[in-house]
Amino acid sequence: MSVLSLALENRTFRSLHRHRNYRLFFAGQVVSLAGTWMQNVALAWLVIELSGSALAVGALAFCRFAPFLLLGLVAGVLIDRFDTRRLLVLTQGLAMVVSVVLAIVTLTGSATLPLVFALAAVGGLVLVFDAPGRQTLTFQMVGPKELQNAVALNSGLFNGSRVIGPAIAGVVIALVGTGLCFVVNAISFLSVLVSLRLMREEELHPVEKRPETRLVAGIREGFAWAYHAPVARVVLSVITVVSLVGFNFHVLVPLLASQTLDVGAETFGILASAFGLGALVGALAIASLRDATPRVFVGGAAGFSILMVLLALVDSVALALVLLFGLGLTFALFTSSANALVQLSAPGHLRGRVMSLYLFAFAGLAPVGGLVSGWLAHLGGTPLAFGFAGAAGLATVTWAQRKLRLDRAATA
């Protein structure tokens, strides 16, 4: 075995090497997430085909993420009360049902905008409980020592799937339409369900559950912790602002392809894959680090915002590919560091609520952000939308860097 392979096993992929349950879950996600990204691309393209409207793509984002805004904090309390693995079996099964229905209505030619929006909203409702559940289960599978590594590997897998899923989706859509993408995604959920069933419960790290926690009191307790944790407070604030204006790739990249660059589904898939490839590289870089640091978080957020400004100036596919690769890389550095910083500092009995706060900051305002991005693109095209997002991100990162510096000085 070479020195490089030993280093990868001992550092970059150590969670996979040391934990059987995590290997099972990771393998199931490899299949499922590629299908998920195929469905994401197909949904956006289906809406464009049905409407040709930038506002309609923004409305799709609103429907997908509105449940996070309405129920994101509630989900955390419930996750802290119930068995996480069993909850994920339920959510993954329901998500598969949504994909099956999308496939049926698309293949039969009965898809309409209201119906697609409704199914997207149901899928978003399932995701509200599934996403923080997966974060909590990751801790249970690997424990605190390997958590940052596993979080980074999850991010690498999630974003690496952007390389495969969108590229395949672009070809499939061009050849046979969007319906087959939904079929593939429905089948892919079986891999996750099998992996969850094969896990050894005795090898999961115990997480304190408090079934007696009341809903409102539980939400209040999570907020109180986040408010009094300096690093978590800054991280959550930055994630909230940047996600509101800058994480709307599902709105802006389809519009960048179809309107600004005037290309078809195949090139759209390649553009989305460039972002995913960059995110994969960034996530592997984070996985090789021993500790999550605020410095990496701030640097990733600053780089992300600068690249958003540069994307506002793009007028060629080649340049867009380069910038989207860089955007994906900085996105992974930024978000993986944020996830690990928040989760590692959270007390065990609050982990579900803390991760729901993180995901609420990450996606809870996405419904509004999607509409804002669609509206800005409607007014001034993607240059206005990307430029506004980058400027807002840079302003927020500047505040965060100053706040973290003051907090360090106060505790020195």
Residue pairs with C-beta under 8 A, 6 or more apart in sequence:
9 17
10 17
11 149
11 287
11 288
11 290
12 149
12 284
12 287
12 288
13 153
13 287
14 146
14 149
15 22
15 142
15 146
15 149
15 150
15 153
16 22
16 23
16 26
16 153
18 142
18 146
19 141
19 142
19 146
19 203
20 200
20 203
21 141
21 199
21 200
21 203
21 204
22 138
22 141
22 142
22 150
24 195
24 198
24 199
25 137
25 138
25 141
25 192
25 195
25 196
25 199
26 153
26 154
26 157
27 191
27 195
28 191
28 192
28 193
28 194
28 195
28 196
29 154
29 157
29 158
29 191
29 192
29 195
30 157
30 161
30 191
31 188
31 191
31 192
32 92
32 188
32 189
32 191
32 192
33 157
33 158
33 161
33 165
34 161
34 164
34 165
34 168
34 188
35 99
35 165
35 184
35 185
35 186
35 187
35 188
35 189
36 161
36 165
36 185
36 188
37 161
37 162
37 164
37 165
37 166
37 169
37 272
37 276
38 165
38 166
38 168
38 169
38 172
38 181
38 184
38 185
39 99
39 102
39 181
39 182
39 185
40 165
40 166
40 250
41 165
41 166
41 169
41 170
41 173
41 181
41 268
41 269
41 272
42 169
42 172
42 173
42 178
42 181
42 182
43 60
43 64
43 102
43 116
43 120
43 178
44 57
44 60
44 250
44 251
44 254
45 169
45 173
45 178
45 254
45 265
45 268
46 106
46 111
46 116
46 178
47 56
47 57
47 59
47 60
47 113
47 116
48 56
48 57
48 254
48 258
49 178
50 56
50 111
50 112
50 113
50 116
51 113
54 251
54 255
54 259
54 374
54 377
54 378
55 371
55 374
55 375
55 378
56 113
56 374
57 250
57 251
57 254
57 255
57 370
57 374
58 248
58 251
58 370
58 371
58 372
58 373
58 374
58 375
58 377
59 117
59 370
59 371
59 374
60 116
60 117
60 120
60 250
60 251
60 370
61 248
61 250
61 251
61 366
61 367
61 369
61 370
61 371
61 373
61 374
62 367
62 368
62 370
62 371
63 117
63 118
63 120
63 121
63 124
63 367
64 120
64 121
64 123
64 124
64 127
64 250
64 366
64 367
64 370
65 124
65 363
65 364
65 366
65 367
65 370
66 121
66 124
66 367
67 121
67 124
67 125
67 127
67 128
68 124
68 127
68 128
68 359
68 360
68 363
68 364
68 366
68 367
69 360
69 364
69 365
69 366
69 367
69 368
71 125
71 128
72 128
72 356
72 359
72 360
72 363
72 364
73 219
73 222
73 353
73 356
73 357
73 360
74 215
74 219
75 128
75 129
75 132
75 352
75 356
76 132
76 218
76 219
76 222
76 352
76 353
76 354
76 355
76 356
76 357
77 213
77 215
77 218
77 219
77 222
77 352
77 353
77 356
78 87
78 129
78 352
79 87
79 129
79 132
79 133
79 136
79 352
79 353
79 355
79 356
80 209
80 210
80 213
80 218
80 349
80 350
80 351
80 352
80 353
81 209
81 210
81 211
81 213
82 209
82 211
83 209
84 133
84 136
84 137
84 140
84 207
84 352
85 137
85 140
85 196
85 199
85 201
85 204
87 129
87 133
88 130
88 133
88 134
88 137
88 192
88 196
89 193
89 196
89 197
91 126
91 127
91 129
91 130
91 133
92 130
92 189
92 192
92 193
92 196
93 189
93 193
94 126
95 123
95 126
95 127
95 130
95 189
96 186
96 189
96 190
96 193
98 119
98 122
98 123
98 126
99 123
99 182
99 183
99 185
99 186
99 189
100 182
100 186
101 119
102 111
102 116
102 119
102 182
103 179
103 180
103 182
103 183
103 186
105 111
105 115
105 116
105 119
106 177
106 178
106 179
106 182
107 179
107 183
131 359
131 363
132 352
132 355
132 356
132 359
133 352
134 154
135 151
135 339
135 343
135 351
135 355
135 358
135 359
136 207
136 351
136 352
136 355
138 147
138 150
138 151
138 154
139 147
139 205
139 207
139 343
139 351
140 204
140 205
140 206
140 207
141 150
141 199
141 204
141 205
142 149
142 150
142 205
143 205
144 344
147 340
147 343
147 344
148 286
148 289
148 290
148 291
148 292
148 340
148 344
149 287
151 336
151 339
151 340
151 343
152 283
152 284
152 286
152 287
152 289
152 336
152 340
153 283
153 287
155 279
155 283
155 286
155 332
155 335
155 336
155 339
156 279
156 280
156 283
156 284
156 287
156 332
157 283
158 279
159 275
159 276
159 279
159 280
159 282
159 283
159 328
159 331
159 332
160 276
160 277
160 279
160 280
160 283
161 276
162 272
162 273
162 275
162 276
162 277
162 279
162 280
162 328
163 273
163 276
163 277
163 280
164 273
164 276
165 276
166 268
166 269
166 270
166 271
166 272
166 273
166 276
167 269
167 270
167 272
167 273
168 269
169 181
169 269
170 265
170 266
170 267
170 268
170 269
170 270
170 272
171 266
171 269
172 180
172 181
172 184
173 181
173 265
173 269
174 264
174 265
174 266
207 348
207 351
208 348
208 349
209 349
210 349
213 221
218 353
219 353
221 350
221 353
222 350
222 353
222 354
222 356
222 357
223 357
225 232
225 346
225 347
225 350
225 353
225 354
226 232
226 233
226 236
226 354
226 357
227 233
229 345
230 407
231 294
231 341
231 345
231 404
231 407
232 341
232 342
232 345
232 346
232 354
234 294
234 400
234 403
234 404
234 407
235 294
235 297
235 338
235 341
235 342
236 342
236 357
236 358
236 361
237 361
237 396
237 400
238 297
238 301
238 338
238 396
238 397
238 400
239 335
239 338
239 358
239 361
239 362
240 361
240 364
240 365
241 392
241 393
241 396
242 301
242 304
242 305
242 334
242 392
242 393
242 396
242 397
243 361
243 362
243 363
243 365
243 366
243 369
244 365
244 366
244 368
244 369
244 372
245 369
245 372
245 373
245 388
245 389
245 392
245 393
246 304
246 305
246 308
246 389
246 390
246 392
246 393
247 362
247 363
247 366
247 369
248 366
248 369
248 370
248 372
248 373
248 385
248 389
249 272
249 275
250 370
251 370
251 373
251 374
251 377
251 385
252 373
252 377
252 382
252 385
252 386
253 268
253 271
253 272
253 275
253 324
254 268
255 377
255 381
255 382
255 385
256 271
256 311
256 314
256 320
256 382
257 263
257 264
257 267
257 268
257 271
258 268
259 377
259 381
259 382
260 314
260 315
260 381
260 382
260 383
261 267
261 314
261 315
261 316
261 317
261 320
263 271
263 317
267 317
270 321
271 317
271 320
271 321
271 324
272 324
274 320
274 321
274 322
274 324
274 325
274 328
275 324
275 325
275 327
275 328
275 331
276 328
277 325
277 328
278 324
278 325
278 326
278 327
278 328
278 329
278 330
278 331
278 332
279 328
279 329
279 331
279 332
280 328
280 332
281 328
281 329
281 332
282 300
282 328
282 329
282 330
282 331
282 332
282 333
282 336
283 332
283 336
285 329
285 332
285 333
286 292
286 296
286 332
286 333
286 336
286 337
289 296
292 336
292 337
292 340
292 341
292 344
293 337
294 337
294 341
294 404
296 333
296 337
297 333
297 334
297 337
297 338
297 341
298 397
298 400
298 401
298 404
299 333
300 330
300 331
300 332
300 333
300 334
300 335
300 337
301 330
301 334
301 393
301 396
301 397
301 400
302 394
302 397
303 326
303 329
303 330
303 333
303 334
304 327
304 330
304 331
304 334
304 393
305 389
305 390
305 391
305 392
305 393
305 394
305 396
305 397
306 390
306 394
307 323
307 326
307 327
307 330
307 390
308 327
308 386
308 387
308 389
308 390
308 393
309 386
309 387
309 390
309 391
309 394
310 323
310 390
311 320
311 323
311 324
311 327
311 382
311 386
311 390
312 382
312 383
312 384
312 385
312 386
312 387
312 390
313 383
314 320
314 323
335 362
338 358
339 358
342 354
342 355
342 357
342 358
343 351
343 354
343 355
343 358
346 354
346 355
373 385
373 389
376 384
376 385
376 388
377 384
377 385
